[in-house]
Amino acid sequence: MIDLDHNATTPVADEVIQEMQDMFERVCANPSSARGPGQAARRVLAARGTG
């Protein structure tokens, strides 16, 4: 059987995994938070064009 349904099983590109890993290591805060760590996370995301 050939499964062409990638809705829930699409492989993640290596560069996406690397970017996520970098963010997990650098910024561990909720960017929606009004507190300092969250605002720092928001700034990092905005600088990367993802926020």
N, CA, C and O atoms as a Tripos MOL2 file, in Angstrom:
@<TRIPOS>MOLECULE
protein
  204   203    51     0     0
PROTEIN
NO_CHARGES

@<TRIPOS>ATOM
      1 N           0.8390   -1.1780    0.0000 N.3       1 MET1
      2 CA          0.0000    0.0000    0.0000 C.3       1 MET1
      3 C           0.8870    1.2460    0.0000 C.2       1 MET1
      4 O           1.8940    1.2940    0.7070 O.2       1 MET1
      5 N           0.5200    2.2290   -0.7760 N.am      2 ILE2
      6 CA          1.2050    3.5140   -0.8140 C.3       2 ILE2
      7 C           0.3590    4.5230   -0.0490 C.2       2 ILE2
      8 O          -0.8010    4.7560   -0.3850 O.2       2 ILE2
      9 N           0.9440    5.1130    0.9720 N.am      3 ASP3
     10 CA          0.2370    6.0880    1.7940 C.3       3 ASP3
     11 C           0.6490    7.4850    1.3640 C.2       3 ASP3
     12 O           1.7850    7.8940    1.6000 O.2       3 ASP3
     13 N          -0.2450    8.2100    0.7440 N.am      4 LEU4
     14 CA          0.0370    9.5690    0.2830 C.3       4 LEU4
     15 C          -0.4950   10.6400    1.2210 C.2       4 LEU4
     16 O          -0.4830   11.8220    0.8780 O.2       4 LEU4
     17 N          -0.9600   10.2450    2.3960 N.am      5 ASP5
     18 CA         -1.5190   11.1730    3.3720 C.3       5 ASP5
     19 C          -0.4100   11.6870    4.2820 C.2       5 ASP5
     20 O           0.0660   10.9710    5.1620 O.2       5 ASP5
     21 N          -0.0100   12.9180    4.0620 N.am      6 HIS6
     22 CA          1.0500   13.5180    4.8800 C.3       6 HIS6
     23 C           0.5020   14.5160    5.8800 C.2       6 HIS6
     24 O           1.2720   15.2930    6.4460 O.2       6 HIS6
     25 N          -0.7870   14.5230    6.1170 N.am      7 ASN7
     26 CA         -1.3730   15.4970    7.0510 C.3       7 ASN7
     27 C          -0.7490   15.4240    8.4320 C.2       7 ASN7
     28 O          -0.4500   16.4610    9.0250 O.2       7 ASN7
     29 N          -0.5480   14.2450    8.9500 N.am      8 ALA8
     30 CA         -0.0130   14.1120   10.3030 C.3       8 ALA8
     31 C           1.3600   13.4630   10.3180 C.2       8 ALA8
     32 O           1.9560   13.3090   11.3840 O.2       8 ALA8
     33 N           1.8690   13.0810    9.1640 N.am      9 THR9
     34 CA          3.1150   12.3150    9.1470 C.3       9 THR9
     35 C           4.1700   12.8980    8.2250 C.2       9 THR9
     36 O           5.1120   12.1980    7.8560 O.2       9 THR9
     37 N           4.0400   14.1530    7.8470 N.am     10 THR10
     38 CA          5.0120   14.7640    6.9570 C.3      10 THR10
     39 C           6.3760   14.8150    7.6430 C.2      10 THR10
     40 O           6.4870   15.3150    8.7620 O.2      10 THR10
     41 N           7.4010   14.3070    6.9860 N.am     11 PRO11
     42 CA          8.7410   14.3730    7.5750 C.3      11 PRO11
     43 C           9.1760   15.8360    7.7610 C.2      11 PRO11
     44 O           8.8730   16.6930    6.9320 O.2      11 PRO11
     45 N           9.8720   16.0970    8.8320 N.am     12 VAL12
     46 CA         10.3540   17.4480    9.1230 C.3      12 VAL12
     47 C          11.7160   17.6240    8.4690 C.2      12 VAL12
     48 O          12.5910   16.7690    8.6070 O.2      12 VAL12
     49 N          11.8940   18.7260    7.7620 N.am     13 ALA13
     50 CA         13.1580   19.0180    7.0940 C.3      13 ALA13
     51 C          14.2650   19.1840    8.1330 C.2      13 ALA13
     52 O          14.0320   19.6960    9.2280 O.2      13 ALA13
     53 N          15.4590   18.7490    7.7780 N.am     14 ASP14
     54 CA         16.6010   18.8240    8.6980 C.3      14 ASP14
     55 C          16.8630   20.2470    9.1770 C.2      14 ASP14
     56 O          17.1890   20.4520   10.3460 O.2      14 ASP14
     57 N          16.7250   21.2380    8.2860 N.am     15 GLU15
     58 CA         16.9950   22.6230    8.6930 C.3      15 GLU15
     59 C          15.9470   23.1230    9.6870 C.2      15 GLU15
     60 O          16.2470   23.9730   10.5250 O.2      15 GLU15
     61 N          14.7410   22.6100    9.6010 N.am     16 VAL16
     62 CA         13.7050   22.9820   10.5620 C.3      16 VAL16
     63 C          14.0280   22.3930   11.9250 C.2      16 VAL16
     64 O          13.8930   23.0690   12.9460 O.2      16 VAL16
     65 N          14.4490   21.1490   11.9450 N.am     17 ILE17
     66 CA         14.8330   20.5050   13.2060 C.3      17 ILE17
     67 C          15.9830   21.2610   13.8560 C.2      17 ILE17
     68 O          15.9800   21.4810   15.0670 O.2      17 ILE17
     69 N          16.9650   21.6580   13.0550 N.am     18 GLN18
     70 CA         18.1180   22.3920   13.5960 C.3      18 GLN18
     71 C          17.6930   23.7350   14.1730 C.2      18 GLN18
     72 O          18.1440   24.1210   15.2510 O.2      18 GLN18
     73 N          16.8310   24.4450   13.4600 N.am     19 GLU19
     74 CA         16.3520   25.7470   13.9400 C.3      19 GLU19
     75 C          15.5850   25.5870   15.2500 C.2      19 GLU19
     76 O          15.7580   26.3790   16.1760 O.2      19 GLU19
     77 N          14.7450   24.5690   15.3210 N.am     20 MET20
     78 CA         13.9900   24.3250   16.5500 C.3      20 MET20
     79 C          14.9260   23.9900   17.7050 C.2      20 MET20
     80 O          14.7390   24.4810   18.8180 O.2      20 MET20
     81 N          15.9270   23.1610   17.4460 N.am     21 GLN21
     82 CA         16.8890   22.7900   18.4810 C.3      21 GLN21
     83 C          17.6240   24.0220   18.9960 C.2      21 GLN21
     84 O          17.8070   24.1880   20.2010 O.2      21 GLN21
     85 N          18.0400   24.8800   18.0730 N.am     22 ASP22
     86 CA         18.7260   26.1170   18.4710 C.3      22 ASP22
     87 C          17.8320   26.9670   19.3790 C.2      22 ASP22
     88 O          18.2920   27.4950   20.3920 O.2      22 ASP22
     89 N          16.5740   27.0930   19.0160 N.am     23 MET23
     90 CA         15.6520   27.8920   19.8230 C.3      23 MET23
     91 C          15.4050   27.2600   21.1880 C.2      23 MET23
     92 O          15.3510   27.9670   22.1940 O.2      23 MET23
     93 N          15.2560   25.9370   21.2340 N.am     24 PHE24
     94 CA         15.0350   25.2610   22.5140 C.3      24 PHE24
     95 C          16.2130   25.4730   23.4540 C.2      24 PHE24
     96 O          16.0320   25.5950   24.6660 O.2      24 PHE24
     97 N          17.4200   25.5180   22.8970 N.am     25 GLU25
     98 CA         18.6120   25.6900   23.7280 C.3      25 GLU25
     99 C          18.8160   27.1400   24.1470 C.2      25 GLU25
    100 O          19.3310   27.3920   25.2360 O.2      25 GLU25
    101 N          18.4250   28.0970   23.3120 N.am     26 ARG26
    102 CA         18.6740   29.5110   23.5880 C.3      26 ARG26
    103 C          17.5730   30.1690   24.3920 C.2      26 ARG26
    104 O          17.8490   30.9320   25.3180 O.2      26 ARG26
    105 N          16.3340   29.8820   24.0510 N.am     27 VAL27
    106 CA         15.2080   30.5990   24.6410 C.3      27 VAL27
    107 C          14.1580   29.6000   25.0820 C.2      27 VAL27
    108 O          13.5590   28.9060   24.2600 O.2      27 VAL27
    109 N          13.9420   29.5340   26.3620 N.am     28 CYS28
    110 CA         12.9330   28.6210   26.8910 C.3      28 CYS28
    111 C          11.9100   29.4420   27.6560 C.2      28 CYS28
    112 O          11.9130   29.4680   28.8870 O.2      28 CYS28
    113 N          11.0300   30.1170   26.9110 N.am     29 ALA29
    114 CA         10.0160   30.9640   27.5360 C.3      29 ALA29
    115 C           8.8680   31.1440   26.5580 C.2      29 ALA29
    116 O           9.0190   30.9410   25.3530 O.2      29 ALA29
    117 N           7.7360   31.5230   27.0880 N.am     30 ASN30
    118 CA          6.5470   31.7620   26.2820 C.3      30 ASN30
    119 C           6.6130   33.1750   25.6980 C.2      30 ASN30
    120 O           6.5500   34.1480   26.4500 O.2      30 ASN30
    121 N           6.7390   33.3070   24.3770 N.am     31 PRO31
    122 CA          6.8590   34.6420   23.7830 C.3      31 PRO31
    123 C           5.5900   35.4800   23.8980 C.2      31 PRO31
    124 O           5.6030   36.6650   23.5660 O.2      31 PRO31
    125 N           4.5050   34.8890   24.3590 N.am     32 SER32
    126 CA          3.2690   35.6400   24.5830 C.3      32 SER32
    127 C           3.1980   36.2130   25.9930 C.2      32 SER32
    128 O           2.2750   36.9580   26.3200 O.2      32 SER32
    129 N           4.1800   35.8640   26.8270 N.am     33 SER33
    130 CA          4.1970   36.3220   28.2100 C.3      33 SER33
    131 C           4.5900   37.7910   28.2960 C.2      33 SER33
    132 O           5.3780   38.2830   27.4880 O.2      33 SER33
    133 N           4.0420   38.4730   29.2660 N.am     34 ALA34
    134 CA          4.3950   39.8740   29.5060 C.3      34 ALA34
    135 C           5.6510   40.0000   30.3550 C.2      34 ALA34
    136 O           6.1890   41.0980   30.5010 O.2      34 ALA34
    137 N           6.1190   38.9050   30.9110 N.am     35 ARG35
    138 CA          7.3070   38.9320   31.7800 C.3      35 ARG35
    139 C           8.5930   38.9660   30.9580 C.2      35 ARG35
    140 O           8.5860   38.7000   29.7560 O.2      35 ARG35
    141 N           9.6850   39.2940   31.6230 N.am     36 GLY36
    142 CA         10.9790   39.4730   30.9630 C.3      36 GLY36
    143 C          11.4300   38.3320   30.0700 C.2      36 GLY36
    144 O          11.7530   38.5700   28.9060 O.2      36 GLY36
    145 N          11.4660   37.0840   30.5750 N.am     37 PRO37
    146 CA         11.9270   35.9850   29.7150 C.3      37 PRO37
    147 C          11.0470   35.8080   28.4710 C.2      37 PRO37
    148 O          11.5540   35.5110   27.3890 O.2      37 PRO37
    149 N           9.7600   35.9860   28.6210 N.am     38 GLY38
    150 CA          8.8650   35.8750   27.4760 C.3      38 GLY38
    151 C           9.1060   36.9620   26.4510 C.2      38 GLY38
    152 O           9.0690   36.7150   25.2460 O.2      38 GLY38
    153 N           9.3540   38.1720   26.9380 N.am     39 GLN39
    154 CA          9.6410   39.2720   26.0230 C.3      39 GLN39
    155 C          10.9710   39.0650   25.3000 C.2      39 GLN39
    156 O          11.1110   39.4360   24.1350 O.2      39 GLN39
    157 N          11.9450   38.4720   25.9910 N.am     40 ALA40
    158 CA         13.2250   38.1510   25.3490 C.3      40 ALA40
    159 C          13.0060   37.1150   24.2470 C.2      40 ALA40
    160 O          13.5850   37.2230   23.1660 O.2      40 ALA40
    161 N          12.1800   36.1230   24.5200 N.am     41 ALA41
    162 CA         11.8600   35.1110   23.5170 C.3      41 ALA41
    163 C          11.1670   35.7550   22.3220 C.2      41 ALA41
    164 O          11.4500   35.4090   21.1750 O.2      41 ALA41
    165 N          10.2660   36.6850   22.5890 N.am     42 ARG42
    166 CA          9.5700   37.3790   21.5030 C.3      42 ARG42
    167 C          10.5530   38.1400   20.6220 C.2      42 ARG42
    168 O          10.4340   38.1270   19.3970 O.2      42 ARG42
    169 N          11.5260   38.8040   21.2470 N.am     43 ARG43
    170 CA         12.5080   39.5680   20.4760 C.3      43 ARG43
    171 C          13.3590   38.6410   19.6040 C.2      43 ARG43
    172 O          13.6470   38.9680   18.4520 O.2      43 ARG43
    173 N          13.7570   37.4990   20.1390 N.am     44 VAL44
    174 CA         14.5530   36.5490   19.3460 C.3      44 VAL44
    175 C          13.7480   36.0640   18.1450 C.2      44 VAL44
    176 O          14.2660   36.0110   17.0290 O.2      44 VAL44
    177 N          12.4930   35.7140   18.3680 N.am     45 LEU45
    178 CA         11.6550   35.2540   17.2600 C.3      45 LEU45
    179 C          11.4510   36.3560   16.2240 C.2      45 LEU45
    180 O          11.5000   36.0930   15.0220 O.2      45 LEU45
    181 N          11.2280   37.5640   16.6730 N.am     46 ALA46
    182 CA         11.0280   38.6780   15.7480 C.3      46 ALA46
    183 C          12.2940   38.9360   14.9250 C.2      46 ALA46
    184 O          12.2110   39.2310   13.7330 O.2      46 ALA46
    185 N          13.4460   38.8260   15.5540 N.am     47 ALA47
    186 CA         14.7030   39.0450   14.8530 C.3      47 ALA47
    187 C          14.9400   37.9800   13.7840 C.2      47 ALA47
    188 O          15.5900   38.2390   12.7710 O.2      47 ALA47
    189 N          14.4110   36.7900   14.0190 N.am     48 ARG48
    190 CA         14.5600   35.7030   13.0430 C.3      48 ARG48
    191 C          13.4480   35.7180   12.0140 C.2      48 ARG48
    192 O          13.4300   34.8840   11.1080 O.2      48 ARG48
    193 N          12.5220   36.6530   12.1400 N.am     49 GLY49
    194 CA         11.4400   36.7400   11.1860 C.3      49 GLY49
    195 C          10.3840   35.6720   11.3500 C.2      49 GLY49
    196 O           9.6800   35.3380   10.3980 O.2      49 GLY49
    197 N          10.2640   35.1190   12.5840 N.am     50 THR50
    198 CA          9.2980   34.0520   12.8160 C.3      50 THR50
    199 C           8.2520   34.4470   13.8300 C.2      50 THR50
    200 O           7.4330   33.6130   14.2150 O.2      50 THR50
    201 N           8.2490   35.6740   14.2710 N.am     51 GLY51
    202 CA          7.3260   36.0500   15.3380 C.3      51 GLY51
    203 C           6.4340   37.1830   15.0030 C.2      51 GLY51
    204 O           5.6130   37.5880   15.8270 O.2      51 GLY51
@<TRIPOS>BOND
     1     1     2 1
     2     2     3 1
     3     3     4 2
     4     3     5 am
     5     5     6 1
     6     6     7 1
     7     7     8 2
     8     7     9 am
     9     9    10 1
    10    10    11 1
    11    11    12 2
    12    11    13 am
    13    13    14 1
    14    14    15 1
    15    15    16 2
    16    15    17 am
    17    17    18 1
    18    18    19 1
    19    19    20 2
    20    19    21 am
    21    21    22 1
    22    22    23 1
    23    23    24 2
    24    23    25 am
    25    25    26 1
    26    26    27 1
    27    27    28 2
    28    27    29 am
    29    29    30 1
    30    30    31 1
    31    31    32 2
    32    31    33 am
    33    33    34 1
    34    34    35 1
    35    35    36 2
    36    35    37 am
    37    37    38 1
    38    38    39 1
    39    39    40 2
    40    39    41 am
    41    41    42 1
    42    42    43 1
    43    43    44 2
    44    43    45 am
    45    45    46 1
    46    46    47 1
    47    47    48 2
    48    47    49 am
    49    49    50 1
    50    50    51 1
    51    51    52 2
    52    51    53 am
    53    53    54 1
    54    54    55 1
    55    55    56 2
    56    55    57 am
    57    57    58 1
    58    58    59 1
    59    59    60 2
    60    59    61 am
    61    61    62 1
    62    62    63 1
    63    63    64 2
    64    63    65 am
    65    65    66 1
    66    66    67 1
    67    67    68 2
    68    67    69 am
    69    69    70 1
    70    70    71 1
    71    71    72 2
    72    71    73 am
    73    73    74 1
    74    74    75 1
    75    75    76 2
    76    75    77 am
    77    77    78 1
    78    78    79 1
    79    79    80 2
    80    79    81 am
    81    81    82 1
    82    82    83 1
    83    83    84 2
    84    83    85 am
    85    85    86 1
    86    86    87 1
    87    87    88 2
    88    87    89 am
    89    89    90 1
    90    90    91 1
    91    91    92 2
    92    91    93 am
    93    93    94 1
    94    94    95 1
    95    95    96 2
    96    95    97 am
    97    97    98 1
    98    98    99 1
    99    99   100 2
   100    99   101 am
   101   101   102 1
   102   102   103 1
   103   103   104 2
   104   103   105 am
   105   105   106 1
   106   106   107 1
   107   107   108 2
   108   107   109 am
   109   109   110 1
   110   110   111 1
   111   111   112 2
   112   111   113 am
   113   113   114 1
   114   114   115 1
   115   115   116 2
   116   115   117 am
   117   117   118 1
   118   118   119 1
   119   119   120 2
   120   119   121 am
   121   121   122 1
   122   122   123 1
   123   123   124 2
   124   123   125 am
   125   125   126 1
   126   126   127 1
   127   127   128 2
   128   127   129 am
   129   129   130 1
   130   130   131 1
   131   131   132 2
   132   131   133 am
   133   133   134 1
   134   134   135 1
   135   135   136 2
   136   135   137 am
   137   137   138 1
   138   138   139 1
   139   139   140 2
   140   139   141 am
   141   141   142 1
   142   142   143 1
   143   143   144 2
   144   143   145 am
   145   145   146 1
   146   146   147 1
   147   147   148 2
   148   147   149 am
   149   149   150 1
   150   150   151 1
   151   151   152 2
   152   151   153 am
   153   153   154 1
   154   154   155 1
   155   155   156 2
   156   155   157 am
   157   157   158 1
   158   158   159 1
   159   159   160 2
   160   159   161 am
   161   161   162 1
   162   162   163 1
   163   163   164 2
   164   163   165 am
   165   165   166 1
   166   166   167 1
   167   167   168 2
   168   167   169 am
   169   169   170 1
   170   170   171 1
   171   171   172 2
   172   171   173 am
   173   173   174 1
   174   174   175 1
   175   175   176 2
   176   175   177 am
   177   177   178 1
   178   178   179 1
   179   179   180 2
   180   179   181 am
   181   181   182 1
   182   182   183 1
   183   183   184 2
   184   183   185 am
   185   185   186 1
   186   186   187 1
   187   187   188 2
   188   187   189 am
   189   189   190 1
   190   190   191 1
   191   191   192 2
   192   191   193 am
   193   193   194 1
   194   194   195 1
   195   195   196 2
   196   195   197 am
   197   197   198 1
   198   198   199 1
   199   199   200 2
   200   199   201 am
   201   201   202 1
   202   202   203 1
   203   203   204 2
@<TRIPOS>SUBSTRUCTURE
     1 MET1         2 RESIDUE 1 A MET
     2 ILE2         6 RESIDUE 1 A ILE
     3 ASP3        10 RESIDUE 1 A ASP
     4 LEU4        14 RESIDUE 1 A LEU
     5 ASP5        18 RESIDUE 1 A ASP
     6 HIS6        22 RESIDUE 1 A HIS
     7 ASN7        26 RESIDUE 1 A ASN
     8 ALA8        30 RESIDUE 1 A ALA
     9 THR9        34 RESIDUE 1 A THR
    10 THR10       38 RESIDUE 1 A THR
    11 PRO11       42 RESIDUE 1 A PRO
    12 VAL12       46 RESIDUE 1 A VAL
    13 ALA13       50 RESIDUE 1 A ALA
    14 ASP14       54 RESIDUE 1 A ASP
    15 GLU15       58 RESIDUE 1 A GLU
    16 VAL16       62 RESIDUE 1 A VAL
    17 ILE17       66 RESIDUE 1 A ILE
    18 GLN18       70 RESIDUE 1 A GLN
    19 GLU19       74 RESIDUE 1 A GLU
    20 MET20       78 RESIDUE 1 A MET
    21 GLN21       82 RESIDUE 1 A GLN
    22 ASP22       86 RESIDUE 1 A ASP
    23 MET23       90 RESIDUE 1 A MET
    24 PHE24       94 RESIDUE 1 A PHE
    25 GLU25       98 RESIDUE 1 A GLU
    26 ARG26      102 RESIDUE 1 A ARG
    27 VAL27      106 RESIDUE 1 A VAL
    28 CYS28      110 RESIDUE 1 A CYS
    29 ALA29      114 RESIDUE 1 A ALA
    30 ASN30      118 RESIDUE 1 A ASN
    31 PRO31      122 RESIDUE 1 A PRO
    32 SER32      126 RESIDUE 1 A SER
    33 SER33      130 RESIDUE 1 A SER
    34 ALA34      134 RESIDUE 1 A ALA
    35 ARG35      138 RESIDUE 1 A ARG
    36 GLY36      142 RESIDUE 1 A GLY
    37 PRO37      146 RESIDUE 1 A PRO
    38 GLY38      150 RESIDUE 1 A GLY
    39 GLN39      154 RESIDUE 1 A GLN
    40 ALA40      158 RESIDUE 1 A ALA
    41 ALA41      162 RESIDUE 1 A ALA
    42 ARG42      166 RESIDUE 1 A ARG
    43 ARG43      170 RESIDUE 1 A ARG
    44 VAL44      174 RESIDUE 1 A VAL
    45 LEU45      178 RESIDUE 1 A LEU
    46 ALA46      182 RESIDUE 1 A ALA
    47 ALA47      186 RESIDUE 1 A ALA
    48 ARG48      190 RESIDUE 1 A ARG
    49 GLY49      194 RESIDUE 1 A GLY
    50 THR50      198 RESIDUE 1 A THR
    51 GLY51      202 RESIDUE 1 A GLY
